Amino acid sequence: MRDTRESRLLLVLLIAIAFALITVDIRGGEDSPVDGARQAAATVFGPVENGVAAAVDPVGNAIGAVRDSGRRHDRISALERENAELKARLGSDDRNRSRARELDKMLKKAGAGQYGIKGAEVIAIGAAQGFSWTVTIDIGSREGIQRDMTVLNGDGLVGRVTTVGPHTATVLLANDPDFTVGTRMEKTDELGFATGQGDRPLAVQLLNGKAKVKKGDRLVTFGSQASKPFVPGVPIGEVVRVDPSGGDLTRTIYVNPYVGFSKLDIVGVVVEAPRTDPRDTVLPAKPAAPKPTPTVTVTVTPGQNDAQGNDQTETQNGRTDELQNDQNTPQNDQNSNQGDQNTAQNDQNGVNNGQTQGTGRTDGQAQGDGQNDQQ
């Protein structure tokens, strides 16, 4: 159909008629004059709509299934994200509890030594600063951090601040080969200098070559002038090996540090030094020595031992004799019975013999009587 003036007028007329019918239908409500026409149209076009719906429903269902599948997939993804978040929360709760314990331990150390500290979190390790043993913490000059401040945690000496930025700072760890700190032995007060050796124990040069040192002795920081870079009394570690003294002016010992440098998390920067040297008060309490197990020793004199041996021998012999007597009793009874039988037999023989002798005597008497008669 060409776009002419007549076609445009026809289109406008049809639109006007449509609006008029819609207006009349709305105003008429249930008694609308076009209701009959609507019902007639429904009668005519209803079967057609059902047929088209029957033909189109499988496609529509397939499309709906695809759409619902996408929704289900989104729902599964959402549930998986929620599960991951819950697991992360549980893991973070465990980590938070662990960090809370570390912080509490560090605050107790700071309280024992009267150190004024600012807590920080380790956010990077030495790769950003080269191949040295260093870490980066999340506080800097804005928080009052300065170079050459002592860094510690709940176990002991961590290191010292070497570089400071507005919001971060770099800490040189105590096990770095370029790290050196003055040390003092617990109780004996022997002085020395500790140097880092990476993942090996710290090497400590004692100024006194004849100092008496043994495995298990403990060391703390000696302190620096104006407490920079090190405040006094911070625990360093325990002696694990002592080189034999060779008459040198100094003596080398090896110390296992308290701090685990590969698992640092919460640390504290000492921003205020103690007014007095805490000495050994910051060191951890030594475990109580195990109580010795009491032992009882029984000493037996030789005479008592012999008497006991004789008593035991006599007792054993007595028991053996009793058993032997018990075994012999039936035999003795049997022998007695046999003796009784023999006695009865002897008695019978005696009777027989008596009778025989009596007969002999009678015969003799008869013979005597015969002789008398002959005379």
Solvent accessible surface area in square Angstrom, and as a share of the most:
residue,aa,sasa,rsa
1,M,196,0.88
2,R,205,0.75
3,D,108,0.56
4,T,58,0.34
5,R,191,0.70
6,E,122,0.55
7,S,15,0.10
8,R,146,0.53
9,L,113,0.56
10,L,86,0.43
11,L,107,0.53
12,V,97,0.56
13,L,101,0.50
14,L,98,0.49
15,I,84,0.42
16,A,55,0.43
17,I,79,0.40
18,A,46,0.35
19,F,134,0.56
20,A,51,0.40
21,L,90,0.45
22,I,94,0.48
23,T,57,0.33
24,V,66,0.38
25,D,37,0.19
26,I,130,0.66
27,R,206,0.75
28,G,28,0.27
29,G,48,0.46
30,E,169,0.76
31,D,130,0.68
32,S,8,0.05
33,P,98,0.61
34,V,34,0.19
35,D,43,0.22
36,G,48,0.46
37,A,69,0.53
38,R,113,0.41
39,Q,113,0.50
40,A,56,0.44
41,A,43,0.34
42,A,63,0.49
43,T,103,0.60
44,V,96,0.55
45,F,116,0.49
46,G,20,0.19
47,P,89,0.56
48,V,90,0.52
49,E,115,0.52
50,N,107,0.55
51,G,42,0.41
52,V,85,0.49
53,A,44,0.34
54,A,71,0.55
55,A,73,0.57
56,V,80,0.46
57,D,76,0.39
58,P,83,0.52
59,V,88,0.51
60,G,35,0.34
61,N,103,0.53
62,A,54,0.42
63,I,92,0.47
64,G,16,0.16
65,A,54,0.42
66,V,108,0.62
67,R,125,0.46
68,D,56,0.29
69,S,54,0.35
70,G,35,0.34
71,R,150,0.55
72,R,142,0.52
73,H,120,0.54
74,D,87,0.45
75,R,139,0.51
76,I,95,0.48
77,S,29,0.19
78,A,23,0.18
79,L,73,0.36
80,E,105,0.47
81,R,144,0.53
82,E,83,0.37
83,N,81,0.42
84,A,59,0.46
85,E,96,0.43
86,L,96,0.48
87,K,147,0.62
88,A,64,0.50
89,R,149,0.55
90,L,120,0.59
91,G,41,0.39
92,S,48,0.31
93,D,62,0.32
94,D,77,0.40
95,R,127,0.46
96,N,82,0.42
97,R,133,0.49
98,S,39,0.25
99,R,49,0.18
100,A,58,0.45
101,R,157,0.57
102,E,64,0.29
103,L,75,0.37
104,D,71,0.37
105,K,99,0.42
106,M,1,0.00
107,L,94,0.47
108,K,139,0.59
109,K,29,0.12
110,A,6,0.05
111,G,43,0.41
112,A,51,0.39
113,G,1,0.01
114,Q,131,0.58
115,Y,14,0.05
116,G,23,0.22
117,I,34,0.17
118,K,83,0.35
119,G,44,0.43
120,A,9,0.07
121,E,49,0.22
122,V,23,0.13
123,I,93,0.47
124,A,37,0.29
125,I,122,0.62
126,G,11,0.10
127,A,93,0.72
128,A,84,0.65
129,Q,68,0.30
130,G,36,0.34
131,F,216,0.90
132,S,43,0.28
133,W,93,0.33
134,T,10,0.06
135,V,5,0.03
136,T,16,0.09
137,I,0,0.00
138,D,57,0.29
139,I,19,0.10
140,G,0,0.00
141,S,60,0.38
142,R,172,0.63
143,E,58,0.26
144,G,39,0.38
145,I,4,0.02
146,Q,97,0.43
147,R,153,0.56
148,D,44,0.23
149,M,14,0.06
150,T,2,0.01
151,V,1,0.00
152,L,4,0.02
153,N,17,0.09
154,G,6,0.06
155,D,48,0.25
156,G,1,0.01
157,L,6,0.03
158,V,0,0.00
159,G,0,0.00
160,R,50,0.18
161,V,0,0.00
162,T,29,0.17
163,T,84,0.49
164,V,46,0.26
165,G,20,0.20
166,P,76,0.48
167,H,103,0.46
168,T,54,0.31
169,A,3,0.02
170,T,18,0.10
171,V,0,0.00
172,L,17,0.08
173,L,4,0.02
174,A,4,0.03
175,N,5,0.02
176,D,2,0.01
177,P,82,0.52
178,D,115,0.59
179,F,1,0.01
180,T,67,0.39
181,V,4,0.02
182,G,19,0.18
183,T,1,0.00
184,R,7,0.03
185,M,3,0.01
186,E,24,0.11
187,K,158,0.67
188,T,81,0.47
189,D,58,0.30
190,E,42,0.19
191,L,61,0.30
192,G,3,0.03
193,F,104,0.43
194,A,1,0.01
195,T,47,0.27
196,G,3,0.03
197,Q,42,0.19
198,G,10,0.10
199,D,131,0.68
200,R,151,0.55
201,P,47,0.30
202,L,4,0.02
203,A,19,0.15
204,V,0,0.00
205,Q,82,0.36
206,L,0,0.00
207,L,95,0.47
208,N,61,0.32
209,G,6,0.06
210,K,173,0.73
211,A,2,0.02
212,K,184,0.78
213,V,20,0.11
214,K,139,0.59
215,K,152,0.64
216,G,33,0.32
217,D,31,0.16
218,R,17,0.06
219,L,0,0.00
220,V,0,0.00
221,T,1,0.00
222,F,102,0.42
223,G,21,0.20
224,S,38,0.25
225,Q,165,0.73
226,A,87,0.67
227,S,26,0.17
228,K,90,0.38
229,P,35,0.22
230,F,9,0.04
231,V,4,0.02
232,P,20,0.12
233,G,0,0.00
234,V,1,0.01
235,P,1,0.01
236,I,5,0.03
237,G,0,0.00
238,E,66,0.30
239,V,2,0.01
240,V,54,0.31
241,R,132,0.48
242,V,37,0.21
243,D,38,0.20
244,P,122,0.77
245,S,58,0.38
246,G,67,0.65
247,G,69,0.66
248,D,97,0.50
249,L,160,0.80
250,T,59,0.34
251,R,41,0.15
252,T,26,0.15
253,I,0,0.00
254,Y,39,0.15
255,V,0,0.00
256,N,80,0.41
257,P,29,0.18
258,Y,54,0.20
259,V,7,0.04
260,G,27,0.26
261,F,23,0.10
262,S,110,0.71
263,K,162,0.69
264,L,25,0.13
265,D,26,0.13
266,I,24,0.12
267,V,1,0.00
268,G,0,0.00
269,V,0,0.00
270,V,7,0.04
271,V,56,0.32
272,E,113,0.51
273,A,40,0.31
274,P,18,0.11
275,R,240,0.88
276,T,107,0.62
277,D,60,0.31
278,P,16,0.10
279,R,107,0.39
280,D,42,0.22
281,T,95,0.55
282,V,6,0.03
283,L,15,0.08
284,P,52,0.33
285,A,100,0.77
286,K,114,0.48
287,P,124,0.78
288,A,99,0.77
289,A,86,0.67
290,P,125,0.78
291,K,188,0.80
292,P,124,0.78
293,T,113,0.66
294,P,120,0.76
295,T,120,0.70
296,V,135,0.78
297,T,119,0.69
298,V,120,0.69
299,T,120,0.70
300,V,72,0.42
301,T,68,0.40
302,P,107,0.67
303,G,50,0.48
304,Q,104,0.46
305,N,86,0.44
306,D,88,0.46
307,A,50,0.39
308,Q,95,0.42
309,G,30,0.29
310,N,86,0.44
311,D,84,0.43
312,Q,126,0.56
313,T,73,0.42
314,E,115,0.51
315,T,66,0.38
316,Q,108,0.48
317,N,77,0.39
318,G,31,0.30
319,R,149,0.54
320,T,71,0.42
321,D,80,0.41
322,E,111,0.50
323,L,116,0.58
324,Q,90,0.40
325,N,88,0.45
326,D,95,0.49
327,Q,125,0.55
328,N,56,0.29
329,T,68,0.39
330,P,83,0.52
331,Q,96,0.43
332,N,82,0.42
333,D,79,0.41
334,Q,114,0.51
335,N,82,0.42
336,S,65,0.42
337,N,85,0.44
338,Q,95,0.42
339,G,31,0.30
340,D,94,0.49
341,Q,114,0.50
342,N,75,0.38
343,T,75,0.44
344,A,62,0.48
345,Q,103,0.46
346,N,95,0.48
347,D,88,0.46
348,Q,97,0.43
349,N,64,0.33
350,G,40,0.38
351,V,81,0.47
352,N,67,0.35
353,N,86,0.44
354,G,37,0.35
355,Q,118,0.52
356,T,95,0.55
357,Q,115,0.51
358,G,20,0.19
359,T,81,0.47
360,G,42,0.40
361,R,151,0.55
362,T,80,0.47
363,D,88,0.46
364,G,40,0.39
365,Q,122,0.54
366,A,61,0.48
367,Q,125,0.55
368,G,26,0.25
369,D,82,0.43
370,G,32,0.30
371,Q,100,0.44
372,N,99,0.51
373,D,121,0.62
374,Q,161,0.72
375,Q,186,0.83
